[in-house]
Amino acid sequence: MELRNFIEGQWHAPAHELSADVCDASTGEVLFRQRGSSSQQIEQAIRCAEAVHASAAWSSLAPTEKAEALEGIASLIAARAESIAVADARCTGVILSLTTVVASICSAAFNAAAKLLRETDTRVAFEGPYGDVEVERLPLGPVAVIAPWNAPSGILCHKLASALAAGCPVIIKPSEWAPESAQIITEAISEAGLPVGLIQLLHGDGQTGAALVGDTRIAAVSFTGGLQGGRAVAAAAARDIKPAQLELGGNNPVVVLADADINAAADGVVTGLTTLNGQWCRALGRLLVHQSCYDALMEAVRSRLKTVRIGSALDADSAMGPVVHKGHLQHIRDAIARYQEKGAVAVAESALPDLRGNFIAPTLLTGLASSDALEEIFGPVATVHTFDSDEEAIAQANETPFGLAAYVFGEEQHALAVARRIRAGNIKINAVSMLNLHPLAPRPAWGLSGLGDEGVRETFEFFRGTRIIGVAGRPA
């Protein structure tokens, strides 16, 4: 693919090459060179976004008109779902069967935003002493959406649909490691007949993102990515007291209680290790097991790992693919080596394919103290720890500075009681799944895992501000 920016309704080549290639994660084949935007291109995009916001060409439309436009975008994106899925599979290494599901979520995000628009009042009124007190929810202004390289299309479309529904012009900055699907999505939206500048796309690395976040004309930023990037966004946004929605990482516990169903728990452990090749913020990070069922669980997990077929992301028979790029593969290997230096023993049972991609077997690390395993690895690796009581399990689950997700396996009421004492935004009982517990439920983040809830309504409201108007007095 030839990477192109979309600025002021026109396609342009990004100004310069970056220092790395994007390669097919499964084969190592070079797909394209990363490219970055110049300060002039960034300035042009921000000026255009500011102008379209000032014109109210989009924000002044009736909610039903916006909803119809969003439904049209959903259809345009659905027509490109296969291309989006293949692009994400090649760049990220996630298996095609899963990127196909994510690609279908892209169009669903626009339909969900349209439905919310039709059901939401933009203005309500209270009865005041001199007439109605009007309460309006209005678009904040031009916003930046910074998408990650894992599940890039689905996360981008959720943010993008929410911002458009709120009435905001959007500048998209995809990850330089997985920019292809963002460009396909932008190409689809460019056919929707929206006002010029409502949607713009800038390729680049962290410098491009920093230029957007640090510009006072950008009214808000929605970011999904790692802790280091999230801290940089938070610090830059704080200078302008700018709203920042941050979905960051996690070191998520799977707690297996003494009364857990071992087969269900083993299935959950393998799902947590292998979904998105371990590259998702709600993946398994710490396996906490009651001492009484440790041996049985580990035997069941090892048996399942032996059957996990690792292969090309485009191979329909693959249950797991490679990680995103060689640098990330080395990061994971280094993390395993650091833990082994502390005495960890690696348990890795899955066979690797004879391919040149970035493959690593799902790995459990035993023999570590819980307090020595608090970092996020962001790959198919988890540490294993035992406990003797619910109190100890809860303490271990709450030991990390993160608080994104947790999973508890046990007799249902027992598991629910333990879950209610875990410090995390999303806790699932007796299963591990990438999908939300309910389509309309928020996706909260606690601690270092983020700032502000995400969700169909939550992200929509993030991009809106409140204005109150009313008569305070009348001359005598």
C-alpha angles and dihedrals in degrees: 000000000000106000114229135178120227108217128163092349095307136099117239135175111251108254101245147011121253125219101262141061126228106231134191100266091216100048108018091237112151109246101179143323119267112250135200137208124241124236087251092055091047090049092049091051094049093047091051093048090049091050096050090048091051090049092055087214089144106020093054093058117108115260090248091055092050090046092054090051091050091050088052090052089050090057093047091051093044089058088059097043094114093052091048092050094049092047092052093045093052096045101039103029093233111144117263095239088062098040086052089058090048091049089055089052088059095069091037089059091060093046090050091050090049091051091050091051092054091051100043128085113221091197134036130172138215122204108252133185091263102032136294122349103216119216113193132183108211136178113270093222134251111001137191121227113197113191129197130232095245113080086349099170099048095046092046094051093049091054094040096049091048094050093048091048088053089053100251129140108236133213110197121210110183124193112276087228095059110020100135101087092047089058092048090050091048090049089054093049091047087068093056097085096240122161113282111268097019089112122028133168127211122183121209149097132272092304091064091047091048092051090053096045092046096052114101091216091066103088100195142359130216111195134179117184145083130334095255092053091043092054090050091051092047092050093048093046091048091062089065096031084242122168111253124187109200127189106181137160139304144202094214123197127222105201116201111194125204092258096049124129100249095209093051091047093049090050089051093050093052092045090050091051100044108033108109083359088286090300101123130100094236095049123126111279105159125028109205112191133182108245092236094063100031097105094045093048095047091049091051093047094048090050091053095045090057089063097048107114110216115195148120115336088232094052110102090212095057117108092185135018137197129290120264104266142347093262091057091045089055091048090056093046090049091051091052090048092051091053092046088055086058091053104271120152116216119226110196118156105162119103118236121227125245093251133118095236131110098279128165129165120243104264137199118199116209132184100048128124110245090238090058094059108058102120127096114243098182097212141082093297131106135172121231126220135170132221137189102207142027089250091057092046091052092047091052092046090052095043099094124077090237127087112179108117143350137182127209125195120195144086101332101246092041091050092048091052091053092044091056089063097050118101102229137109099233124030123179126196123222097346141062117218139159090221123089119254089245129008091236098040116111122247104226127191126204130194116346090351094086152291125269130007124277125210142114094287098024096058092042090055092045089067093051133076131200127248123184122196129179144134110272098185146347128227113255 
